[in-house]
Amino acid sequence: MLTPSTAALAQAGSSELPDWQNPQVLQKNRLEPRAHFFAFTEDPGAFNTTPWDSSDYLSLNGTWEFKLAENPDAAPDDFMQPDYAEKGWGEIPVPGNWELNGYGYPNYVNIRLDYGPETPSGEIPSENNSTGLYRKHVSVPEDWAGDRVVAYFGAVKSSFSVWVNGKYVGYSQDSKTAAEFDITDKLKSGDNLIALKVHQWSDGTYLELQDMWRLSGIERDVYLYRTPAEQHIRDIEVVATLDDSYKQGILSLKTDVQTGSGDVMDSCNVSYQLFGKNEKLVWQGQGEGADCAASATLPGIDTWTAETPNLYSLQVAAGEGDTAQYAWQRIGFRRSELKNGNVLINGKPVLIKGVNRHEHDPRTGHVISRESMRRDILLMKQHNINAARNSHYPNNPAWYELANELGLYLVDEANQEAHAFGATDSNYDPEKHIVNNPLWKDAFLDRVRNMYEASKNHPAVVILSIGNETGDGPNTEQLYHWLKTRTDRPVMSDQARTKSHTDMFAKMYASIPLMENYALSDPTRPMILCEYEHAMGNSVGELYDYWQLIRKYPALQGGFIWDWVDQTIETKDKDGNTFLGYGGDFEPEGVYHDENFSANGVMNAYREPHPHAEEVKYVYQDVEVSFAGNGERQIQVFNRRYFTSLNDLTLNWALEENGNVVAQGDIQNLDIEPQQSGTFTLPSFSNKTQEGKRYYLTVRFYPKQKTELYAADVAIATEQLPLAINAMAAAPSLGEGKTPTVNAADDAITVKAGKQTYTFDKQSGWLSQWTADGDKQLASPMVPWFWRAPTDNDFGEKYPEKAKVYQKLYASAKLTSISSSTEGNRVVINTEHALPTLESRYFTRYAIAGDGTLEVSVNFYAAAHKKFPELPRIGYRVELLPNYDTVSWFGRGPHENYRDRHHSAMFGRYTRSVEQLGHDYARPQENGHRAFVYEADFSGKGAETFRVSGEPTIGFNLSKDDLFNYDQFKKQGLHSYQIPQTENTFLYIDYRQRGVGGTNSWGESPLYRYTLPWRDYQYSFVLKPVVE
């Protein structure tokens, strides 16, 4: 584990250490951080995101010569020299992580940093520290002669030195912000050699122990650009805010123009022009003073929010003639502030419906394309997500531009997490933590400054974070105060908790009681959960419960789900099967890794939604629907938006009878203002309903126009309301017809009811066979079932080990009695079993009617004198013959759902094949469950269709894999393609199944109301052959 010894930290202040081992050397010759923009010697006429066609920029992306040295000392001393004789060199794409391009291996680690089989005692290693050597020959355009030339490196991990033509240029660390170097005096006409030495580990790594893959190399764009030699635009600062009425724009501009030697210009020659929609000139002004300042008050401005991402184009022009430069910025007028106990966006306490997002691609690792970023934002907004936390480092510059354009609130976060030293509430020793060590003070500040300067002009950035899980002490407290001297935007410090140097209580994985207690304490700052609902595997239970509370108390202002996509990497096994790998799939034996803890996404790594993405979409949706006071003909629609009406949507309502639509209509005029309600009267349903059936009013909201963001035929919000008449819904039929015949033999009791025959084994007491017209339907007896394949959350709380007593419980059951009798037109089989491992009893009543209907009633008597863990599930397992492959059901669906994650699954009538029911999580686990099902018909070619009905509901799973092919107690190393598919079909009929959990991180049980505590249970269901 990476934990510097006291001696190592003391030595850290020594100038004898190499730059990459010295925390007081943060850079050499690196230019001052600045806002990200492109400047041109000829005006491009508009904002430009890709300047490569300009004569002022030269992209160095592409193929570089590459060699991976075992450690820094193993690198040839002269590799950066133009006349170096290359031997054993290969090639690598830039940007690109070398571990994903044939050099080294990816290593997934959550907190600690491990260098291999032998863990160092503390200091950054000199020996086991892979070092990437890069070389690229570049021909600089002839017309750049006499100009100033800068080399830009977007992100290099973890630290690097650079040479041009064998001459040392400089050094930099902070692997997630740009490093720029003036290389003018190192260039020559014709061919030039640029060389980099990149260290896998450096002292900066102590501040980069984020929960992610340990990957190295050049991760973002590399390019050269030129500026006039006499003067250049060094930086631009834009403050585009609003007055106290939130209606007038307040614009303040500063431009730092420097001479070629880096001095401030004596006089200002900078002009500004602001353009609105259709390139209409809104304002123009002239910079004044040494900082070229200008300001304006602009009435009637179109404000920027995530709902209304209105942008203006700002042209900054400096110099004239040969010294002319033009830079463009897209800006938005937005005010973010802490006021009245909340974070306000343009005066409104906007609820943060957020996710954390790592930069991750399943094929390219930490190299992210602009197309991928755009897709992420579109997917987020399609799932009603309005905010993202840049976890846990500044992102690619394009990310901010796209968030500005498409409308997404951002928390920008400095690239620092010193988690290996402990966090505030966990393994924290103040005397050893670098957050209290003055040698590291400048390193902390450098990273926050790099973050702030780069993104300061983006309207999407509404909150600034000093880092993640990096402890709390003098070195982080200074960051809050430094930021408050630069901006009015709220500052987040997750480790500060409720101390004065944070603008919000950024609690991580808060429990619901803790949140409510905070809300009731009359706080002056909001609670915004920097992480919650750990979405690892089959998770995100109780999201609805969280948001019932959040919407109740103003002090609770939302949060960020952990996290957006699974951090898994595409790979292949020895047989060529492609799969998404996690920790342990790449590392050599003996190398520490954190298994599948990287797979915590709302989406998988390919950006395909996990089932819980539907629950996120529902809970985060911007519309709320309820019945109004005047019965069920009137509905009330509440607009949860803060800045726009609902008139861009069409409301579609449908009355459904037992899952089938019997009436529907549209409402076009939804001119409901933000945070207001509208009431609408629907046609009378009295002639459409009848007792004995179930009715739901389903309300969906569709965009009136198809856009890049929304398809016109996909609802962006859905609500479903049950009608009161459902209370009179009929119970499932218990069957009819003549009384079945009974044959009691020595080994079995056989009941024949029409075409159906049920056989009960006298030794085991279980239903051992069911035949239809003499054809067997069961591959094994129908047995009570209490176990499920453990979820990642189950493993997090060590539940499988605690609950293993329930695994194959039927096998140890002892039959104590079995009898048959006749009740009316039904034959009744009663069995009693002792459950020795639980010291409990299990009674089953099978009632068979003449038409073959089978009612199963269960009484599970839990031993009062014992205390066993809560049950994983309670129900039955039915192993069917192979031809059962389809289910049609009336209940919640169509997607996977559980008792604590079902609100997005509307009641309806759905049909799916057995293959469509399951879901592949990164590590195989419980999946494919449907809860709250009134009835389900199971069928297949040549199979006897039968219906299972709940009294009133059941849950079910249907799959082609045996539960015991999931490695119940070995949570690491299994993938879906390794699960053998069986010929037979497994049906699990549940009275109840444990919730999947997700509150208070991954180590807690689901909320009590979603568990199956140790107590008695009584339930029944009906199995009925269906005549088609």
Rosetta blueprint (number, residue, H / E / L):
1 M L
2 L L
3 T L
4 P L
5 S L
6 T H
7 A H
8 A H
9 L H
10 A H
11 Q H
12 A L
13 G L
14 S L
15 S L
16 E L
17 L L
18 P L
19 D H
20 W H
21 Q H
22 N L
23 P L
24 Q L
25 V L
26 L L
27 Q E
28 K E
29 N L
30 R L
31 L L
32 E L
33 P L
34 R L
35 A L
36 H L
37 F L
38 F L
39 A E
40 F E
41 T L
42 E L
43 D L
44 P L
45 G L
46 A L
47 F L
48 N L
49 T L
50 T L
51 P H
52 W H
53 D H
54 S L
55 S L
56 D L
57 Y E
58 L E
59 S E
60 L L
61 N L
62 G E
63 T E
64 W E
65 E E
66 F E
67 K E
68 L E
69 A E
70 E L
71 N L
72 P H
73 D H
74 A H
75 A L
76 P L
77 D L
78 D L
79 F L
80 M L
81 Q L
82 P L
83 D L
84 Y L
85 A L
86 E L
87 K L
88 G L
89 W L
90 G E
91 E E
92 I E
93 P E
94 V E
95 P L
96 G E
97 N E
98 W H
99 E H
100 L H
101 N L
102 G L
103 Y L
104 G L
105 Y L
106 P L
107 N E
108 Y E
109 V E
110 N L
111 I L
112 R L
113 L L
114 D L
115 Y L
116 G L
117 P L
118 E L
119 T L
120 P L
121 S L
122 G L
123 E L
124 I L
125 P L
126 S L
127 E L
128 N L
129 N L
130 S L
131 T E
132 G E
133 L E
134 Y E
135 R E
136 K E
137 H E
138 V E
139 S E
140 V L
141 P L
142 E H
143 D H
144 W H
145 A L
146 G L
147 D L
148 R E
149 V E
150 V E
151 A E
152 Y E
153 F E
154 G L
155 A L
156 V E
157 K E
158 S L
159 S E
160 F E
161 S E
162 V E
163 W E
164 V E
165 N L
166 G L
167 K E
168 Y E
169 V E
170 G E
171 Y E
172 S E
173 Q E
174 D L
175 S L
176 K L
177 T L
178 A L
179 A E
180 E E
181 F E
182 D E
183 I L
184 T H
185 D H
186 K H
187 L L
188 K L
189 S L
190 G L
191 D E
192 N E
193 L E
194 I E
195 A E
196 L E
197 K E
198 V E
199 H E
200 Q L
201 W L
202 S L
203 D H
204 G H
205 T H
206 Y H
207 L H
208 E E
209 L L
210 Q L
211 D L
212 M E
213 W E
214 R E
215 L L
216 S L
217 G E
218 I E
219 E L
220 R L
221 D L
222 V E
223 Y E
224 L E
225 Y E
226 R E
227 T E
228 P L
229 A L
230 E L
231 Q E
232 H E
233 I E
234 R E
235 D E
236 I E
237 E E
238 V E
239 V E
240 A E
241 T E
242 L E
243 D L
244 D L
245 S L
246 Y L
247 K L
248 Q L
249 G E
250 I E
251 L E
252 S E
253 L E
254 K E
255 T E
256 D E
257 V E
258 Q E
259 T E
260 G L
261 S L
262 G L
263 D L
264 V E
265 M L
266 D L
267 S L
268 C L
269 N L
270 V E
271 S E
272 Y E
273 Q E
274 L E
275 F E
276 G L
277 K H
278 N H
279 E H
280 K L
281 L E
282 V E
283 W E
284 Q E
285 G E
286 Q E
287 G L
288 E E
289 G L
290 A L
291 D L
292 C L
293 A E
294 A E
295 S E
296 A E
297 T E
298 L E
299 P L
300 G L
301 I L
302 D L
303 T E
304 W E
305 T L
306 A L
307 E L
308 T L
309 P E
310 N L
311 L L
312 Y E
313 S E
314 L E
315 Q E
316 V E
317 A E
318 A E
319 G L
320 E L
321 G H
322 D H
323 T H
324 A L
325 Q E
326 Y E
327 A E
328 W E
329 Q E
330 R E
331 I E
332 G L
333 F E
334 R L
335 R L
336 S E
337 E E
338 L E
339 K E
340 N L
341 G L
342 N E
343 V E
344 L E
345 I E
346 N L
347 G L
348 K E
349 P L
350 V L
351 L L
352 I E
353 K E
354 G E
355 V E
356 N E
357 R E
358 H L
359 E L
360 H L
361 D E
362 P L
363 R L
364 T L
365 G E
366 H L
367 V L
368 I L
369 S L
370 R H
371 E H
372 S H
373 M H
374 R H
375 R H
376 D H
377 I H
378 L H
379 L H
380 M H
381 K H
382 Q H
383 H L
384 N L
385 I L
386 N L
387 A E
388 A E
389 R E
390 N E
391 S L
392 H L
393 Y L
394 P L
395 N L
396 N L
397 P H
398 A H
399 W H
400 Y H
401 E H
402 L H
403 A H
404 N H
405 E H
406 L H
407 G L
408 L L
409 Y E
410 L E
411 V E
412 D E
413 E E
414 A L
415 N L
416 Q L
417 E E
418 A L
419 H H
420 A H
421 F H
422 G L
423 A E
424 T L
425 D L
426 S E
427 N L
428 Y L
429 D L
430 P L
431 E L
432 K L
433 H L
434 I H
435 V H
436 N H
437 N L
438 P H
439 L H
440 W H
441 K H
442 D H
443 A H
444 F H
445 L H
446 D H
447 R H
448 V H
449 R H
450 N H
451 M H
452 Y H
453 E H
454 A H
455 S H
456 K L
457 N L
458 H L
459 P L
460 A L
461 V E
462 V E
463 I E
464 L E
465 S E
466 I L
467 G L
468 N L
469 E L
470 T L
471 G L
472 D L
473 G L
474 P H
475 N H
476 T H
477 E H
478 Q H
479 L H
480 Y H
481 H H
482 W H
483 L H
484 K H
485 T L
486 R L
487 T L
488 D L
489 R L
490 P L
491 V E
492 M E
493 S L
494 D H
495 Q H
496 A H
497 R L
498 T L
499 K L
500 S L
501 H L
502 T L
503 D L
504 M L
505 F E
506 A L
507 K L
508 M E
509 Y L
510 A L
511 S L
512 I H
513 P H
514 L H
515 M H
516 E H
517 N H
518 Y H
519 A H
520 L L
521 S L
522 D L
523 P L
524 T L
525 R L
526 P L
527 M E
528 I E
529 L E
530 C E
531 E E
532 Y E
533 E L
534 H L
535 A L
536 M L
537 G L
538 N L
539 S L
540 V L
541 G L
542 E L
543 L H
544 Y H
545 D H
546 Y H
547 W H
548 Q H
549 L H
550 I H
551 R L
552 K L
553 Y L
554 P L
555 A L
556 L E
557 Q E
558 G E
559 G E
560 F E
561 I E
562 W L
563 D L
564 W L
565 V E
566 D L
567 Q L
568 T L
569 I E
570 E E
571 T E
572 K E
573 D L
574 K L
575 D L
576 G L
577 N L
578 T E
579 F E
580 L E
581 G E
582 Y L
583 G L
584 G L
585 D L
586 F L
587 E L
588 P L
589 E L
590 G L
591 V L
592 Y L
593 H L
594 D L
595 E L
596 N L
597 F L
598 S L
599 A L
600 N L
601 G L
602 V L
603 M E
604 N L
605 A L
606 Y L
607 R L
608 E L
609 P E
610 H L
611 P L
612 H H
613 A H
614 E H
615 E H
616 V H
617 K H
618 Y H
619 V H
620 Y H
621 Q L
622 D L
623 V E
624 E E
625 V E
626 S E
627 F E
628 A L
629 G L
630 N L
631 G L
632 E L
633 R L
634 Q E
635 I E
636 Q E
637 V E
638 F E
639 N E
640 R L
641 R L
642 Y L
643 F L
644 T L
645 S L
646 L L
647 N L
648 D L
649 L E
650 T E
651 L E
652 N E
653 W E
654 A E
655 L E
656 E E
657 E E
658 N L
659 G L
660 N E
661 V E
662 V E
663 A E
664 Q E
665 G E
666 D E
667 I E
668 Q L
669 N L
670 L L
671 D L
672 I L
673 E L
674 P L
675 Q L
676 Q L
677 S E
678 G E
679 T E
680 F E
681 T E
682 L L
683 P L
684 S L
685 F L
686 S L
687 N L
688 K L
689 T L
690 Q L
691 E L
692 G E
693 K L
694 R L
695 Y E
696 Y E
697 L E
698 T E
699 V E
700 R E
701 F E
702 Y E
703 P E
704 K L
705 Q L
706 K L
707 T L
708 E L
709 L L
710 Y L
711 A L
712 A L
713 D L
714 V L
715 A L
716 I L
717 A E
718 T E
719 E E
720 Q E
721 L E
722 P E
723 L L
724 A H
725 I H
726 N H
727 A H
728 M H
729 A E
730 A L
731 A L
732 P L
733 S L
734 L L
735 G L
736 E L
737 G L
738 K L
739 T L
740 P L
741 T E
742 V E
743 N E
744 A E
745 A L
746 D L
747 D L
748 A E
749 I E
750 T E
751 V E
752 K E
753 A E
754 G L
755 K L
756 Q E
757 T E
758 Y E
759 T E
760 F E
761 D E
762 K L
763 Q L
764 S L
765 G L
766 W L
767 L E
768 S E
769 Q E
770 W E
771 T E
772 A E
773 D L
774 G L
775 D E
776 K E
777 Q L
778 L E
779 A L
780 S L
781 P L
782 M E
783 V E
784 P E
785 W E
786 F L
787 W L
788 R L
789 A L
790 P L
791 T L
792 D H
793 N H
794 D H
795 F H
796 G H
797 E L
798 K L
799 Y H
800 P H
801 E H
802 K H
803 A H
804 K H
805 V H
806 Y H
807 Q L
808 K L
809 L H
810 Y H
811 A H
812 S H
813 A L
814 K E
815 L E
816 T E
817 S E
818 I E
819 S E
820 S E
821 S E
822 T E
823 E E
824 G L
825 N L
826 R E
827 V E
828 V E
829 I E
830 N E
831 T E
832 E E
833 H E
834 A E
835 L E
836 P L
837 T L
838 L L
839 E L
840 S E
841 R E
842 Y E
843 F E
844 T E
845 R E
846 Y E
847 A E
848 I E
849 A L
850 G L
851 D L
852 G L
853 T L
854 L E
855 E E
856 V E
857 S E
858 V E
859 N E
860 F E
861 Y E
862 A L
863 A L
864 A L
865 H L
866 K L
867 K L
868 F L
869 P L
870 E L
871 L L
872 P L
873 R E
874 I E
875 G E
876 Y E
877 R E
878 V E
879 E E
880 L E
881 L L
882 P L
883 N L
884 Y L
885 D L
886 T E
887 V E
888 S E
889 W E
890 F E
891 G E
892 R E
893 G E
894 P L
895 H L
896 E L
897 N L
898 Y E
899 R L
900 D L
901 R E
902 H L
903 H L
904 S L
905 A L
906 M E
907 F E
908 G E
909 R E
910 Y E
911 T E
912 R E
913 S E
914 V H
915 E H
916 Q H
917 L H
918 G L
919 H L
920 D L
921 Y L
922 A L
923 R L
924 P L
925 Q L
926 E L
927 N L
928 G L
929 H L
930 R E
931 A E
932 F E
933 V E
934 Y E
935 E E
936 A E
937 D E
938 F E
939 S E
940 G L
941 K L
942 G L
943 A L
944 E L
945 T L
946 F E
947 R E
948 V E
949 S E
950 G E
951 E E
952 P E
953 T E
954 I E
955 G E
956 F E
957 N E
958 L E
959 S E
960 K L
961 D L
962 D L
963 L H
964 F H
965 N H
966 Y L
967 D L
968 Q L
969 F L
970 K L
971 K L
972 Q L
973 G L
974 L L
975 H L
976 S H
977 Y H
978 Q H
979 I L
980 P L
981 Q L
982 T L
983 E L
984 N L
985 T E
986 F E
987 L E
988 Y E
989 I E
990 D E
991 Y E
992 R E
993 Q E
994 R L
995 G L
996 V L
997 G L
998 G L
999 T L
1000 N L
1001 S L
1002 W L
1003 G L
1004 E L
1005 S L
1006 P L
1007 L L
1008 Y H
1009 R H
1010 Y H
1011 T L
1012 L L
1013 P L
1014 W L
1015 R L
1016 D L
1017 Y E
1018 Q E
1019 Y E
1020 S E
1021 F E
1022 V E
1023 L E
1024 K E
1025 P E
1026 V L
1027 V L
1028 E L
